[in-house]
Amino acid sequence: MIAAVEYLSNKASAVEIAVHLWTCDTDFVPPLSGRVEINDYAQKILSKALRFEAWSSGKLVGLVATYCNDQEKRIAYITSVSVLKEWTGKGIAACLMSRCIKDMKALGIRQVYLEVASDNTPAIRLYKRNGFVAGNDNVSFVTMKLNLKNGEEHGQ
């Protein structure tokens, strides 16, 4: 039987974030370690991102990290979405995304962006279910956008 999941914000330490990201490394498309230095990235997420976390039995099993540093334009950028492989398919990513979007609305954010590998079909499906619309893309990555207006999501 799978242990219960607890949803928290901004609890994880840099070490816990790094361990989580290293564990998920090859599940990222392409692998995260080929794009960033994971330990440094974990520290950056800790110091600069709002974090939506899923925990079970003291272990970080899911993470959505969002930068909200463009206060003038009220734009946020989701930099990372990850769930440990053995926890996928249980609605954790969907719950974390929903919590993230709810908090972005409460903060007065107008637009949320993310970038996803164009061949990462499961992630693209997740983002579309949450109202994100594909915009600019290149061969490797698609930029997706969610407009938040008056408490409603609009992809256009």
N, C-alpha and C positions, 0 to 999 in steps of 0.2 A: 504494500500500500504506500502511496506517495504521501509524504508529509504535507501539512498545510503550508500555504504561501501567505506571507505577510507583506503588504505593500507599504513602503516607507519612502521618505524623501531625504536626500542629502545625509545619509547615515554612513555610507561606506568610506573607509580610509583609502588612501592612495594604493596601499598594498593590496587591499581587498579588490579594488577596481582592477589593478594590474593582474592579479591572479585570475579574476573573471575573464578579462580580455585575452590573456594568454590561453586560457582553457577554450575560449571560443575562436581563437585565431584562425584556424583552418576552415571554420564555418562561414567566415566573412568571404565575400566574393568581390575582388580577389582577397587572399589572406591579408589580415590587418598588418602583420609584421613586415610585409613587403611595401607598405605605404607609410608607416610611422614607426618610431621607436616606442614600443608599447609602454615601458615604464615611465618615460617622459610624458607620453600622451595621458596616462592615468593621472599623473600629477597635474597636468593642464585641466583635465576634466574636474578633478577635485577642486582646483582653485578658481575656475572660471565658468563652470557649467551648473545649471540646475539639474539635479539627478533624481530620476524616478526609478525606484529600486524594488525588486521582488526578492524576498529572503525566505529561506526554508532551513530550519534547523541550524541557524547561525551562518548559513552560506548564501552568498550573493548569487542568485540563479537567473536574474534578469535585470537589464539596465537600459534606460533611455537617458541620454545626456544631451542637454539643450543649452546652447549659448544664447543669451538674451541681452547682448551688449550694444545693440543699436536702438537706444531709447528714443532718439530723435525720430527715426522712421518707424519705430515699433515693430521691428522685424526680429524673429528668432530663427536659429538654425539648429536643427537636430544633427548632431555630429556622430552619434553612435546609437544603434539599437542592437541589443544582443540578448540571447537567452541560451543557457547551457543546453547542449544537444539533447540530453535526457529529459529536459523539461519542455521541449518544443511540442507544439500541438495541443497544449493545455490552456490556451487563451492568455498566457502571460504577456506576450508582446502586445496583444490587442488591449489588454487592461492597462499596461504601462503607457501606451500611446493615448488612450482615452484620458488617463490622468494628466498626462503632459498637455494635451489640448485644452482640457478644462482649466488647468493652471495658467496657460498662455492667455486664455480669454480673461481670466481674473486679473492678470497683470496688464491688460489693455493692449496686448500684442495684436497687430493687424494682419501680419503674414508670417507663416512658418515655412521654411524651406528645408529641404534635405536633398542629398545626392545619393543615388543608388546605382549599382552596376546594372547595365541594361539587360544582362542575362540572369539577374536575380529575381526570377518570376515570383517566388513566394513572398519576398519582401515588397515587391511592387504591388502585388495583390493586397497585402496588409495595408499599405499606405493608401491605395485607392479606396478601400473599405472605410478608411478614416477621413475621406474627403479630399485627399491630395490629388492633384492633376499634374500629369507629366508636361513639362515645358521644354526648355532647351535640352538637347541631348547631343552627344557625340557618339562615336563608335563604342566607347566603353561605359559611359555613365549617363544617367538621365537625372536632370534636376526636376524635382517635384515641388509643388507649392500648394499651400492651404491658405486661403483668405479667411480671416475671422472678422465678421462684421455683425454688430448688434447681437452677439451671442449665437450667430449662425455660421456654419462653415460654407464657404463658396470656393470652389477650385478655380474659377475663372478670374 
